[in-house]
Amino acid sequence: MFSNNNTVLKTGDWIKAESPEGELIIGYIESLSSLEGVVKVTVVTSDNNQTIGKTIPILSKRVKKMPVSNVTNKTQIEFLLDLALSTGDKEWFLALSSELNAMKMLADGVH
């Protein structure tokens, strides 16, 4: 965990960044090296399709932490479920599944 532009970055944070070539990168932090000022980011989406799914090093000064969003509807959760599946994040998938089931129970009037 280390600080970047008054923002604390840590493993698992969702970030957006710009590559040295000017490509937009969105992904999450796999690991950090405060000694080198580098974060290793697993790319979920990018202007460069060849980097999607790969873990790449990015200078921390190029990284901006994305705000944590509260998921409020079924469509958002379904999108995030697909993302959790594509990234192989079982724990996140299970948490989202539980949230979706709770939403369905509330909609059906089951307590």
C-alpha positions in Angstrom: 0.0 0.0 0.0 1.4 3.4 -0.9 0.2 7.0 -1.6 -0.2 8.5 -5.0 -1.4 12.1 -5.4 -2.9 12.0 -1.9 -4.7 8.7 -2.7 -3.8 5.5 -1.0 -3.4 2.6 -3.5 -3.6 -1.0 -2.5 -3.9 -4.4 -4.0 -7.4 -5.0 -5.4 -8.2 -1.3 -6.1 -9.8 -0.6 -9.4 -7.9 2.0 -11.4 -7.8 3.8 -14.7 -4.5 4.8 -16.2 -3.0 6.0 -19.4 -0.2 4.0 -21.0 3.0 5.8 -22.3 1.4 5.5 -25.7 -1.7 7.3 -24.6 -4.0 4.3 -24.4 -6.8 4.2 -21.7 -6.4 1.2 -19.3 -9.0 0.1 -16.8 -8.2 -2.7 -14.4 -7.3 -3.7 -10.9 -4.0 -3.7 -8.9 -2.4 -7.1 -8.6 0.7 -5.9 -6.7 2.6 -2.8 -5.8 6.3 -1.9 -5.6 6.7 1.3 -3.6 10.5 1.1 -4.0 10.1 1.3 -7.8 6.9 3.4 -7.8 5.2 0.8 -10.0 1.9 -1.0 -9.8 1.1 -4.2 -11.6 -2.3 -3.9 -13.1 -4.5 -6.7 -14.5 -6.1 -5.0 -17.5 -9.8 -5.6 -17.9 -10.4 -3.1 -20.7 -8.2 -1.0 -22.8 -7.8 0.9 -26.1 -5.2 -1.8 -26.9 -6.9 -5.1 -27.2 -3.6 -7.0 -26.9 -3.2 -5.9 -23.2 -6.7 -7.1 -22.1 -6.4 -9.9 -19.6 -2.7 -9.3 -19.1 -0.9 -8.0 -16.0 1.3 -5.1 -16.9 3.5 -2.7 -14.9 2.4 1.0 -14.8 4.1 3.9 -13.1 2.0 4.7 -10.0 1.9 8.4 -11.1 0.0 7.4 -14.2 -2.7 5.6 -12.1 -5.9 7.1 -10.8 -8.0 5.1 -8.3 -11.6 4.7 -9.4 -14.2 5.6 -6.9 -16.0 2.7 -5.2 -19.5 2.6 -6.6 -22.5 1.2 -4.9 -24.3 -1.2 -7.1 -27.9 -0.3 -7.1 -29.6 -2.4 -9.8 -29.8 -5.9 -11.2 -28.3 -4.9 -14.5 -25.2 -3.5 -12.8 -24.8 -6.6 -10.7 -25.2 -8.9 -13.8 -22.5 -6.9 -15.6 -20.2 -7.2 -12.6 -20.9 -11.0 -12.3 -19.7 -11.4 -15.9 -16.6 -9.3 -15.1 -15.9 -11.5 -12.0 -16.2 -14.6 -14.1 -13.9 -13.3 -16.8 -11.3 -12.3 -14.3 -11.7 -15.6 -12.3 -12.5 -13.8 -9.1 -14.5 -16.5 -7.2 -14.9 -14.5 -4.0 -16.2 -11.4 -5.8 -18.5 -13.6 -7.9 -20.0 -15.3 -4.8 -20.5 -11.9 -3.0 -22.3 -10.5 -6.1 -24.4 -13.6 -6.5 -25.5 -13.2 -2.8 -26.4 -9.6 -3.4 -28.4 -10.4 -6.5 -30.3 -13.2 -4.7 -31.1 -10.7 -1.9 -32.4 -8.2 -4.4 -34.6 -10.9 -6.0 -36.0 -11.9 -2.6 -36.8 -8.3 -1.8 -38.5 -7.9 -5.2 -40.5 -11.1 -4.6 -41.5 -9.9 -1.1 -39.7 -12.8 0.6 -38.0 -11.9 3.9 
